[in-house]
Amino acid sequence: GPEGKADNYPTEYILGESGTVIVGIVNHEQKPVNYTMEVKLENTSLPLPPDQQHISLGNNETWEKAVIITPPFEGKNMILAFSLYNEDEKEVLEEGTCLPYRDLNLWINVSQNTSENGSTPLTEI
C-alpha cells in the first residue's frame, strides 16, 4: 500500500476495472540479483509489462512501482498472489515448479458493476 506495508491496498474491485497496488522490492543479497515477478488471481496469471516481470537490482537497490491489476473474473475473498523469483538461485521442485524466493498474498473481492442505488437500469418497453 501507500505506506510501504501490505495494508491500505484496494480490496474491492469492479469486474473490468483496474486498481493499483504499490509493490516494493529491496535487494539485501550483497550482490546484484535478477528477479522475476508473477501476479496471480486464484492461480490465474495476470499480465504484467516486461519491466515489471523482469527486475534487475544491484546490492541495496530498491525497486518500487505501481502495479495495475485488472481482475478478469468475479469472486469473494480471492487470493491475489505476488511471487518473486530469484533467477540466479531458483529452487525447482521435482514436478518442475519453482518455489518463490518471496511471496505476498492479498485478499480481494471482485463484483459486477452495479448502479448507485442497486436497481437495474430501465429498458424501453
Phi, psi and omega in degrees: 000186184298335180267010179081015179235164180279054173214172184058030175264158180293130180248342181248121179239152172257133181307128179090350178255155184259155172226163183241134175239127177279124180245132178236138178229133176236130179271112176247027186271001180066019178196161175295143182224141172259123181248155168236132178250141178228139177238129180229144171247113182051048178068012174256120181296137175255144183291142174230146174294154183307324181287352174253351176272317184243116187232122177250126181231137171283171179303133181063012177278146181244139175238125178221123183220156171274115180262124181271126181248126174236095183298132183270356180207164182274160174166165179245144179050047180273148180272121171259106189256128173254120180241133178245128180247135174272107185293339181276341183220057181290138177254108184258131177276169182303322182280005175092357177276152181258141174278135177292148175289318175216151175212160181214130177249131174243148179253129181228161173242139177233125182230165175293152176291126176240154179288166185306316185266004177081000180272163178274151180296150179286144175238153179289144179253000000 
